[in-house]
Amino acid sequence: MKPYAELTKEELLALRNQLRAEYKRMQAKNLTLNMSRGNPCTEQLDLSMGMMDVMSSSSDMTCEDGTDCRNYGVLCGIPEAQELMGDMMEVPYDHLILYGNSSLNVMYDTISRSYSHGVMGNTPWCKLDKVKFLCVVPGYDRHFAITEYFGIENIPVPMLEDGPDMDLVEKLVAEDEAIKGIWCVPKYSNPSGNSYSDETVRRMARLKPAAKDFRLYWDNAYSIHHLYDHDQDNILEILAECKRAGNPDLAYKFASTSKISFPGSGVAALAASLNNLEDIKKQLKIQTIGHDKVNQLRHVRFFKDIHGMVEHMRKHANILRPKFELVENTLEEELGGLEIGTWTKPKGGYFICFWSIPGCAKKIVSYCAKAGVIMTPAGATYPGGKEPQDSTIRIAPSFPPIEDLGIAVKLFALCVKLVSVEHILEEMEKTEKA
């Protein structure tokens, strides 16, 4: 099949009729498939069930420093859990604080604290006339929702193959004191799957922001979430680069075990400079006496060390890799050469990003929904859900069983074809009328 743009009007009309008939046949199947979020599937959750057995009522609940994990105390987390998470995050154990199960909650707290009490003695954001945040797009909708909730102006910055458009980032943060941070998913980014190059990370660390309280919000959510044993993305460690650049306090680094153990019962962490941590602990000791040390101990006894965690993630990869390859191969078989869409082929993470002909994404997602396949709303990967090009669609392959995923991706490709043909015909008619 040659590119759709090269077809005659008669060929397009015939193709539209064929695709509409095929779409009706798919609708008649009454599918109910959900690909809207990057949830781990049941088989992935089963991998961590042994964590339920590592402790019982007869277990010794004392950690390495003699603390009884059943009791109050230990604000920053038990030492062995700090060491485990520190190894995962590539930072010294004493440069991080352990929290509850959700790194998103830690990010919310960090924005909230900055809003109400400021950052390291700077003016609380709530007392400023204007506060702005840079948002790498396409990006993670829940990041953007946090800053939007606090009335912060979200400013889109394009994601390139090697990370954010750093020329634009450097210019904006240097010129505008109201810009207080940037949302980053530096490794296997949500949703593009791209990872930041060494040069991008170094430029991030060397930023010269006008605002003294500007911070990189470095959400390294997919730090060990590779799909392949040998073909992996690796990025420079941001805190070390910031220190090397003379900006030791520039970054907050977030991570969790949410897609490693149990998403609802993992361990989250924030890593930062000692100056930042001292500032954070002033608030944290008012907020809590300490987080769930029993769960921290459970994670250490299950994984034992970073090597156990890495081996565990190989099992996750064995489940996810066939799903990602199925999506990529189906898209190539169904859409290759038609020039109506492009997509990423990530080496890790949880998403594949698809770009349709501009002006078609919302309609494609709508057609999928009407045939029983729910996807992330088009535009969700942009602040406020508004993408000027109406082109970006996030594909989440992880949750559906692989048989259902195969059906869902074929339907998605069918909707891409049908909407693209309709769009090209509409543009033809506009030209004819002009």
N, C-alpha and C positions, 0 to 999 in steps of 0.2 A: 504493500500500500504506500503510495507516495504521500508527501505532506499534505495535510488538509487544505492549506492555503493555496495549493496548486490545483485543486479540483475545480471543475466548472460548476456553475450554479446547478445544472441538471444533475451532475454527479452528487453534489451535496444534498440536494432534495431527496434523491433516491436513498442515499446513505442515512439521512435523517429518518426516513420512514422505516428503514431496516432496524436502526438503533432503537426507535420508539417501540417497535414490536418486541424487540428483545427485552427492553426495560419493563414492559407490561408483563412479560413472562416471569421476570424476576420478582415483580411486585406480587404476583399470584402465589409465590412460595411462602408469603407471610413470615419473612425472616424477622428475628429479634436479636440482633447482634450489637454489642457495644464496644467501640474502639475510642471512646472519648477521653480516657485518662491513661496514664502510664502505670497502671496497677500491675504488680506481680501476679502471675497466675497461681492456681492452686498447687501445681507441681513445684513451683519455686518456694512457696510457703512451707510445703512439706519438708524441704531440705533443712529447715531449722527446727523441726519438731523435737530433735534430740536435746534442744535447749531446755525443754520442759522436764527433762530427766536428770540433768546434771546436779540438781539440788533436791533434797527431800527434807522431811521433818527431822531427820537424824544428821543432816549435813552440818559441818562446821561453818558458821557464818562469819568467821573472823577473817579480815583481809590482812595483807602483808604487814601493815604497820600496827596491827593489834586492835583495830577498830571493829566493833561489833556492828555489822552492816544492817542489823535489824533496828538500830537505835538512831537517835537524832545525830546531826552534825555532819562534818566534812563538806564544806560549802562547794569546793571545786571538783569533788569527785574522788573516789578511792584511787590510790597511786597506781595499782596494776591496770585499772581501766583507763587512767590517764595515759599510761605508757602504750597500751594497745591502740587507743584512738590517736595518740601522737604519732605512732609509727604509720598508721593509715593516712594521716594528714601531713606526714613528713615534717613535723615540728617537734621540738623538745617537749616532754611531758608537762613541764612546769609553765609552758606558754599557752595552756588551754584550760577552759572550764567545761566540765561535763554538765549537761542539762537533762531534761526528760527525753521523751521519745521523738520530738519534732524540731528539726533545724529551722523550719519555717516559723515556728513559734519564737525561736531565739532571734530570728531576723525581725519579727514584729516587735519584740521587746526592745531590740536595739534601736529601731526607729522611734518607738514610743519614748524611751529614755532620753534620746537626743531631742525629741520634740518638747518634752516637759522639763528636762533639767540640763540640757546642753551636753556638749562633749568636752571633757577635760577643761572645764572652767569657761568655755565659750558660751555666748548668749543662747539660751534655750530657743529652739526654732519657733516655738509658739509665740515668742515676743518679736519675731521678725516680720517685716511687711510681706516678704516673699521668700519661699523656699522651693528649690528646684532639684530634680534628680534626673540623671541620664539613664536611659533604658535602651540596652542593646536589642535591636529588633531584626528578625523575629526573635522573641524571647519568652520567658516564663510568665504566664499570665498572673500567677499568684504573687510574684514579686511586685508587679505593677499595681496590683490591687492594694497592697499594703501602703505604698506611698500615696496612692490616690485617696485611700481612706482618711489619711491625715491632712488632706487638702493640699498636698505637695504637687507641684506641676511636673508631670513626666515629659521628658524631652527625648524623642526617639533618636538613636544613633545607629546607622546601618551596620549589620554584621557582614564582614567580608570573609573570604576563605580562611584567613589566618587570625581572625578575631575582629574586634570593633574597628571602625574607621578611626585610627589613632590620630590622624591629622585633625579631624573634627573634634575628637575628645580633648586633645591638648589645647586647641584654640578655645573651646567653650569653657573649660575649667579655669584657664588662665585669665579669662576676661570677665567672668561673672562670679562674684562672691556669693550669690544666692544659690549656686550649685553646690550641694552638700555631699553628693555621692553618686555612684554609678553601680547599677545591678549587673553582675557578671556571673555567668556559668562557664568557667574557662575551659573545662574539659568535657568533650562530647556534649556540647551545648544543647539545651532544650530550646527549640526543637531541631536545629539544623544538624546536630551531631558534630559540628566543627570543633576543633580545639585551637587554643591560642598558640601562636608561634612564640619561639624564644624572644624574638625581637618585640613582639606585642607585649609580652609580660615585662620585659625590661623597660619599655616605654611607659607602661602603666606605673611601674615602680619609680620612675623618674619624673612623674607628673609634678608640675608646679602650680597647684591650685591657688586661686585667689583667696578661697575660704580656708582658714586655719583648721576648721573642723570638718573638712572634706575627708571622706573615707571611701575606699574600695570595698564594696559589699561582695566578697569573693565566695560565691556559693559553689564549692567544689563537690557537688552532689554525686558525681560519677567518677570519683578518683580511682577506684579499682574495678570499675564496671566495664571490663573489656569483653568483646565478643570473640576475640581470637588470641591464641597463646603467644604468637610471635609478631603479628602485625598489629601493633598497639600504638596509640598516641601517648606521648609523655610530655608534660609541661614543666617549666621551671617553677620552683617553690616561691610563692609570692612574698612571704614574710622575709625570707632570706634576701630576696632581691631588693625589697624596700630598705632593709638595713644596709645593704651594700651601696644603695643609691643615696644614703643619708636621709631617708624618709622612714625611719623605723616604725612610726605610729600611723602610717598611711592606710593600713589594711585591716579589715576584720575578715577572718576566714571561717566559713561555716561548713559543717559536714554532719552526717549522721549514718547510722546503720539501717536506715529505713528500708532500703532496697537490698540489704545484706542479710539481716535477720528477719524481724517482723516489722512491717511498716507502722503498725499501731503500737508497738512495744519495744522500739529500739532505744538507742542511746544517741543523743545529739551533742555536739560540741562547738564551742567557739574558740578559735585560736587568734592570738594577737600579741602585740608587744606587751612587756610588763607594765609600761605606763598605761596603756589602754585597759589592761586587765584590772589594775588597781582602781581605775575610774569606774569600771563596770561593777566591781565587787562592792563599792559603796552603796549602790542601789540593790544589788542582788542579796546582800545580807539583810536588807529590810524586807525583801520580797519572800525569801525562803530561808529555812534553816539548812536545807540541803535537798538534793534530788534523790531519786530512787537508787540507793546503793545496792540493794538486793539484786536489782536488774543489772546494774553494772557488774556485780560479781558473777552473775549468771552468764553474761556475755564473755567474761574472761575465762571462766571454766569451760565454756563450750568451744571457743575459738583457740584458747591457750595463748596464741601470739599472732603476729601479723601473717606468718606463714600459713597458719591454719585458716585465717580469713581469706587469704589469696586462693588457697585450694578450694575453699567453699565457693568462691566466686567463679571458679572454673566450672563447677556444677551448674551454677546459674547460666553461664555462657552456653553450656551444652543444650540447655532448654531454649534459650533466646535466639541463638545463632540460626537455627533452621527457620524460625519465624521471620527474622529479618531478611534472610536470603530468599524465602518464599515471596515476600513482598517485592523485593528488588527484581527478582526474576520475572514475576508476573507483570509488573509494570513495564519491564523491557519487552516482554512478549506481546503485550497488548497495545503498548503506546510507542514503542521504539520506532523512530523514523517518521512519526506523524507530526512532530514539531508542535505539539499542543500541551507539552508539559515537561518539566525537568524535576529531578529528585536527587536527594543526597544518598550516599552509601556509607554510613558511619561505621567506624570500627568499634564502637561501644556506646554506652548510654541506653536510652529508652525510646528514641523517636527517630522517625524519618520525616524529612521536610519535603513537601511537594509544592511546586509552583506551577499554576495553571496559566493559561492566557489571561492577561489582566482583565478584570471585570467578570470573571467566571467563578471564583472560589466559593462565594456564598451560595450560588445556585447549585454547584456540584454537591456541596454538603447537604443542601436542602433535598436534592434528588435522592441522595443516599438515605436520608432519614425517611423519606416517603416510601422507600423500598425496604425499610427495616434495619438499616445499619446506621447507628448513631456515632458521629465523629465529633471531635472538638470543634466548636463553632469557628467558622472562618473569621479571621480578624482577631481572634483571642490572643494571638501572639504579639499583638501591638497594644500600647496603652489605650485604655478606654474601649478596646475591641474594635478600633477603627484603623484599618489598613487602607491607605490611599489607593493602592493598586488593585485591591480585592483579588489577590493572587495566591496567598500563602495558605496551605493546609497542613496541619500536623497529623501525621499517621502514627498511631500507638499500637505496635504489633504484639505487645507482651501478654495481655490478658486473655484474649480468646483462645480456645483450643485450636490447634493448627488446622484442623479440618474446617472449622468455622472461619478461620482467618483467610483461608484460600478462597472461600465463597465471597467473603466481604471485600477482598482486594479485587476480585474479578468484577463485582458490582461497582466498586469505586471506579475502576478503569472504564467500565461501560458508561457511567455517569459523566466522566471526564470527556469521553468521545461525544456523547449526545449533547452536552452543554456547549462544547467547543463548536460543533457543527451548527447548532442554533445561533451561537454568537457570530460566527463568520457569515452566516446567511443574513442576520440582522444588519451587520455592517455593510454587506453588499447592497441591501435594500436602501440603506441610508445614502449610500453613494449614488445609487440610481436615481433617487429622488432629488438629490442636490443639483 
